[in-house]
Amino acid sequence: MIQFEVTVTVEGGLHARPAALLVNRSAQSQAKITLSKGDKQADVRSILGIMTLGVTQGDKLIVSVEGEDEEKVASSLQQFFEQSFESE
């Protein structure tokens, strides 16, 4: 399992559009991906789950990735957060 911390830089936090982008990015992998904010956790494949975390700009999240391609997925997601959800 790989875990890393990210800071949300997207204006408005993880509202519907960025949550959908994150779900779409994560759907390309079979790895189990979880976002954690404080004591709350959400499966990254669930838009509703992500939105119920109440993530705002500046919040820090822990991203956990577990599976066969976890290194590739973790790197891709970390870059996605660093680029404020802009595509490569």
N, CA, C and O atoms as a DFTB+ gen file, in Angstrom:
352 C
 N C O
     1  1       0.847      -1.184       0.000
     2  2       0.000       0.000       0.000
     3  2       0.890       1.243       0.000
     4  3       1.908       1.304       0.688
     5  1       0.479       2.216      -0.781
     6  2       1.172       3.497      -0.842
     7  2       0.240       4.561      -0.282
     8  3      -0.934       4.621      -0.647
     9  1       0.763       5.396       0.602
    10  2      -0.001       6.519       1.135
    11  2       0.805       7.791       0.948
    12  3       2.027       7.795       1.094
    13  1       0.106       8.874       0.622
    14  2       0.762      10.172       0.516
    15  2      -0.235      11.264       0.845
    16  3      -1.448      11.073       0.752
    17  1       0.297      12.412       1.232
    18  2      -0.542      13.551       1.580
    19  2      -0.561      14.547       0.429
    20  3       0.464      14.804      -0.203
    21  1      -1.735      15.101       0.168
    22  2      -1.877      16.146      -0.846
    23  2      -2.617      17.324      -0.233
    24  3      -3.397      17.169       0.706
    25  1      -2.362      18.490      -0.776
    26  2      -3.110      19.684      -0.409
    27  2      -3.989      20.044      -1.577
    28  3      -3.510      20.147      -2.706
    29  1      -5.263      20.238      -1.327
    30  2      -6.216      20.562      -2.389
    31  2      -6.050      22.027      -2.773
    32  3      -6.244      22.921      -1.949
    33  1      -5.691      22.264      -4.024
    34  2      -5.473      23.620      -4.517
    35  2      -6.577      24.075      -5.463
    36  3      -6.578      25.221      -5.913
    37  1      -7.508      23.191      -5.764
    38  2      -8.609      23.515      -6.667
    39  2      -9.513      24.548      -6.006
    40  3      -9.959      24.355      -4.875
    41  1      -9.782      25.636      -6.707
    42  2     -10.668      26.663      -6.170
    43  2     -12.046      26.055      -5.916
    44  3     -12.628      25.429      -6.802
    45  1     -12.555      26.240      -4.723
    46  2     -13.855      25.682      -4.374
    47  2     -13.767      24.283      -3.796
    48  3     -14.786      23.730      -3.382
    49  1     -12.575      23.692      -3.753
    50  2     -12.416      22.354      -3.189
    51  2     -12.898      21.264      -4.122
    52  3     -12.978      21.460      -5.335
    53  1     -13.220      20.104      -3.548
    54  2     -13.659      18.963      -4.354
    55  2     -15.175      18.960      -4.488
    56  3     -15.866      18.127      -3.901
    57  1     -15.679      19.915      -5.276
    58  2     -17.105      19.947      -5.590
    59  2     -17.361      18.996      -6.754
    60  3     -16.479      18.207      -7.093
    61  1     -18.520      19.043      -7.369
    62  2     -18.935      18.039      -8.357
    63  2     -17.963      17.854      -9.521
    64  3     -17.613      16.719      -9.847
    65  1     -17.521      18.936     -10.151
    66  2     -16.660      18.786     -11.333
    67  2     -15.315      18.143     -10.995
    68  3     -14.959      17.145     -11.620
    69  1     -14.543      18.677     -10.021
    70  2     -13.281      18.012      -9.709
    71  2     -13.461      16.600      -9.159
    72  3     -12.623      15.731      -9.399
    73  1     -14.544      16.367      -8.424
    74  2     -14.803      15.013      -7.916
    75  2     -15.023      14.056      -9.086
    76  3     -14.526      12.930      -9.068
    77  1     -15.765      14.498     -10.100
    78  2     -15.999      13.668     -11.283
    79  2     -14.695      13.405     -12.036
    80  3     -14.469      12.292     -12.511
    81  1     -13.842      14.413     -12.148
    82  2     -12.549      14.229     -12.803
    83  2     -11.702      13.200     -12.047
    84  3     -11.027      12.372     -12.659
    85  1     -11.744      13.259     -10.729
    86  2     -10.985      12.321      -9.908
    87  2     -11.531      10.900     -10.069
    88  3     -10.760       9.947     -10.181
    89  1     -12.847      10.760     -10.082
    90  2     -13.467       9.446     -10.284
    91  2     -13.073       8.891     -11.649
    92  3     -12.709       7.720     -11.760
    93  1     -13.143       9.717     -12.682
    94  2     -12.785       9.259     -14.028
    95  2     -11.323       8.848     -14.111
    96  3     -10.995       7.838     -14.733
    97  1     -10.446       9.622     -13.490
    98  2      -9.009       9.293     -13.488
    99  2      -8.781       7.966     -12.768
   100  3      -7.970       7.153     -13.212
   101  1      -9.480       7.743     -11.675
   102  2      -9.292       6.537     -10.867
   103  2      -9.896       5.298     -11.503
   104  3      -9.454       4.183     -11.226
   105  1     -10.888       5.475     -12.344
   106  2     -11.569       4.347     -12.975
   107  2     -10.652       3.579     -13.919
   108  3     -10.969       2.452     -14.300
   109  1      -9.537       4.160     -14.298
   110  2      -8.601       3.518     -15.215
   111  2      -7.775       2.431     -14.529
   112  3      -7.009       1.732     -15.193
   113  1      -7.915       2.281     -13.243
   114  2      -7.106       1.335     -12.474
   115  2      -7.984       0.362     -11.703
   116  3      -9.136       0.655     -11.385
   117  1      -7.414      -0.798     -11.411
   118  2      -8.099      -1.776     -10.570
   119  2      -7.716      -1.618      -9.098
   120  3      -8.257      -2.310      -8.236
   121  1      -6.783      -0.707      -8.813
   122  2      -6.325      -0.507      -7.438
   123  2      -7.442       0.059      -6.566
   124  3      -8.334       0.757      -7.046
   125  1      -7.370      -0.259      -5.276
   126  2      -8.294       0.319      -4.300
   127  2      -7.710       1.671      -3.892
   128  3      -6.576       1.746      -3.419
   129  1      -8.493       2.741      -4.076
   130  2      -8.015       4.091      -3.784
   131  2      -8.970       4.741      -2.792
   132  3     -10.183       4.772      -3.003
   133  1      -8.406       5.256      -1.713
   134  2      -9.208       5.868      -0.655
   135  2      -8.662       7.255      -0.332
   136  3      -7.450       7.459      -0.260
   137  1      -9.581       8.208      -0.139
   138  2      -9.230       9.548       0.337
   139  2      -9.628       9.631       1.798
   140  3     -10.695       9.157       2.189
   141  1      -8.764      10.237       2.603
   142  2      -9.079      10.428       4.019
   143  2      -8.903      11.892       4.388
   144  3      -7.901      12.523       4.051
   145  1      -9.903      12.417       5.091
   146  2      -9.847      13.770       5.646
   147  2     -10.257      13.641       7.102
   148  3     -11.423      13.406       7.420
   149  1      -9.277      13.798       7.977
   150  2      -9.557      13.584       9.403
   151  2      -9.962      12.146       9.636
   152  3      -9.242      11.226       9.246
   153  1     -11.102      11.940      10.267
   154  2     -11.557      10.571      10.530
   155  2     -12.538      10.069       9.474
   156  3     -13.095       8.981       9.622
   157  1     -12.760      10.848       8.407
   158  2     -13.665      10.448       7.327
   159  2     -12.865       9.847       6.172
   160  3     -11.764      10.300       5.858
   161  1     -13.443       8.815       5.544
   162  2     -12.818       8.185       4.389
   163  2     -13.837       8.038       3.271
   164  3     -15.039       7.926       3.514
   165  1     -13.326       8.042       2.016
   166  2     -14.202       7.848       0.870
   167  2     -13.477       7.066      -0.210
   168  3     -12.281       7.254      -0.434
   169  1     -14.211       6.190      -0.873
   170  2     -13.709       5.485      -2.042
   171  2     -13.646       6.503      -3.178
   172  3     -14.614       7.222      -3.423
   173  1     -12.522       6.565      -3.864
   174  2     -12.332       7.566      -4.918
   175  2     -13.213       7.288      -6.134
   176  3     -13.317       8.140      -7.016
   177  1     -13.841       6.135      -6.202
   178  2     -14.731       5.845      -7.329
   179  2     -16.173       6.307      -7.058
   180  3     -17.071       6.060      -7.864
   181  1     -16.383       6.974      -5.926
   182  2     -17.715       7.437      -5.551
   183  2     -17.751       8.963      -5.476
   184  3     -17.185       9.558      -4.559
   185  1     -18.415       9.590      -6.441
   186  2     -18.534      11.050      -6.430
   187  2     -19.204      11.498      -5.129
   188  3     -18.735      12.427      -4.471
   189  1     -20.283      10.843      -4.771
   190  2     -20.999      11.202      -3.544
   191  2     -20.101      11.053      -2.323
   192  3     -20.100      11.910      -1.439
   193  1     -19.336       9.964      -2.273
   194  2     -18.418       9.752      -1.155
   195  2     -17.397      10.868      -1.036
   196  3     -17.136      11.371       0.057
   197  1     -16.816      11.255      -2.175
   198  2     -15.831      12.333      -2.185
   199  2     -16.464      13.633      -1.704
   200  3     -15.890      14.345      -0.880
   201  1     -17.641      13.933      -2.220
   202  2     -18.297      15.190      -1.865
   203  2     -18.708      15.237      -0.392
   204  3     -18.738      16.312       0.207
   205  1     -19.025      14.082       0.195
   206  2     -19.428      14.079       1.609
   207  2     -18.236      14.328       2.543
   208  3     -18.431      14.586       3.731
   209  1     -17.010      14.254       2.021
   210  2     -15.847      14.594       2.844
   211  2     -15.802      16.089       3.148
   212  3     -15.167      16.508       4.115
   213  1     -16.479      16.897       2.318
   214  2     -16.497      18.340       2.545
   215  2     -15.133      18.986       2.354
   216  3     -14.736      19.842       3.144
   217  1     -14.415      18.583       1.314
   218  2     -13.059      19.071       1.077
   219  2     -13.094      20.470       0.463
   220  3     -13.727      20.694      -0.568
   221  1     -12.404      21.401       1.115
   222  2     -12.316      22.765       0.614
   223  2     -10.872      23.067       0.204
   224  3      -9.944      22.336       0.549
   225  1     -10.713      24.146      -0.530
   226  2      -9.382      24.547      -0.973
   227  2      -8.474      24.738       0.242
   228  3      -8.859      25.389       1.213
   229  1      -7.275      24.171       0.184
   230  2      -6.328      24.263       1.276
   231  2      -6.339      23.072       2.220
   232  3      -5.420      22.913       3.024
   233  1      -7.372      22.227       2.135
   234  2      -7.424      21.038       2.991
   235  2      -6.335      20.047       2.603
   236  3      -5.939      19.953       1.441
   237  1      -5.863      19.314       3.598
   238  2      -4.894      18.250       3.359
   239  2      -5.625      16.914       3.423
   240  3      -6.443      16.682       4.313
   241  1      -5.318      16.041       2.468
   242  2      -5.922      14.720       2.390
   243  2      -4.831      13.664       2.386
   244  3      -3.708      13.917       1.950
   245  1      -5.169      12.487       2.870
   246  2      -4.298      11.326       2.728
   247  2      -4.905      10.453       1.632
   248  3      -6.080      10.090       1.688
   249  1      -4.087      10.124       0.642
   250  2      -4.511       9.252      -0.450
   251  2      -3.844       7.899      -0.225
   252  3      -2.625       7.816      -0.076
   253  1      -4.652       6.840      -0.200
   254  2      -4.137       5.475      -0.040
   255  2      -4.437       4.694      -1.313
   256  3      -5.563       4.700      -1.811
   257  1      -3.412       4.024      -1.831
   258  2      -3.558       3.250      -3.062
   259  2      -3.023       1.847      -2.807
   260  3      -1.896       1.680      -2.341
   261  1      -3.846       0.831      -3.117
   262  2      -3.431      -0.549      -2.901
   263  2      -3.868      -1.388      -4.091
   264  3      -5.039      -1.390      -4.470
   265  1      -2.911      -2.102      -4.677
   266  2      -3.218      -2.969      -5.810
   267  2      -1.988      -3.205      -6.668
   268  3      -0.902      -2.702      -6.377
   269  1      -2.176      -3.979      -7.731
   270  2      -1.065      -4.361      -8.600
   271  2      -0.320      -3.173      -9.184
   272  3       0.910      -3.177      -9.233
   273  1      -1.046      -2.163      -9.624
   274  2      -0.427      -1.009     -10.287
   275  2      -0.368       0.209      -9.368
   276  3      -0.450       1.347      -9.832
   277  1      -0.226      -0.034      -8.059
   278  2      -0.324       1.046      -7.076
   279  2       0.726       2.138      -7.276
   280  3       0.425       3.314      -7.067
   281  1       1.937       1.785      -7.670
   282  2       2.968       2.813      -7.868
   283  2       2.602       3.761      -9.002
   284  3       2.721       4.979      -8.871
   285  1       2.156       3.191     -10.111
   286  2       1.755       3.993     -11.271
   287  2       0.553       4.871     -10.935
   288  3       0.526       6.053     -11.278
   289  1      -0.433       4.293     -10.269
   290  2      -1.650       5.017      -9.909
   291  2      -1.341       6.134      -8.907
   292  3      -1.821       7.257      -9.062
   293  1      -0.547       5.832      -7.891
   294  2      -0.199       6.841      -6.884
   295  2       0.525       8.010      -7.532
   296  3       0.230       9.167      -7.232
   297  1       1.461       7.721      -8.408
   298  2       2.203       8.781      -9.100
   299  2       1.272       9.638      -9.951
   300  3       1.372      10.865      -9.945
   301  1       0.375       8.993     -10.676
   302  2      -0.576       9.706     -11.533
   303  2      -1.502      10.607     -10.715
   304  3      -1.743      11.756     -11.086
   305  1      -2.015      10.085      -9.609
   306  2      -2.923      10.877      -8.772
   307  2      -2.204      12.027      -8.082
   308  3      -2.751      13.122      -7.956
   309  1      -0.981      11.776      -7.638
   310  2      -0.224      12.835      -6.988
   311  2       0.016      13.980      -7.978
   312  3      -0.121      15.152      -7.625
   313  1       0.367      13.639      -9.190
   314  2       0.581      14.650     -10.226
   315  2      -0.726      15.383     -10.540
   316  3      -0.724      16.597     -10.745
   317  1      -1.831      14.650     -10.577
   318  2      -3.143      15.232     -10.867
   319  2      -3.512      16.287      -9.823
   320  3      -4.014      17.357     -10.166
   321  1      -3.259      15.979      -8.543
   322  2      -3.521      16.953      -7.476
   323  2      -2.578      18.145      -7.597
   324  3      -3.002      19.290      -7.447
   325  1      -1.299      17.880      -7.869
   326  2      -0.320      18.967      -7.989
   327  2      -0.654      19.909      -9.132
   328  3      -0.353      21.100      -9.058
   329  1      -1.272      19.393     -10.187
   330  2      -1.630      20.206     -11.344
   331  2      -3.049      20.774     -11.218
   332  3      -3.621      21.240     -12.203
   333  1      -3.604      20.735     -10.028
   334  2      -4.969      21.243      -9.765
   335  2      -6.003      20.658     -10.714
   336  3      -6.899      21.355     -11.190
   337  1      -5.860      19.357     -10.981
   338  2      -6.825      18.580     -11.761
   339  2      -6.821      18.918     -13.249
   340  3      -7.793      18.639     -13.952
   341  1      -5.741      19.514     -13.728
   342  2      -5.599      19.769     -15.158
   343  2      -5.054      18.502     -15.801
   344  3      -4.217      17.816     -15.213
   345  1      -5.525      18.187     -17.010
   346  2      -5.037      17.008     -17.733
   347  2      -3.631      17.257     -18.226
   348  3      -3.213      18.396     -18.435
   349  1      -2.908      16.159     -18.409
   350  2      -1.551      16.271     -18.928
   351  2      -1.585      16.797     -20.342
   352  3      -0.536      16.966     -20.964
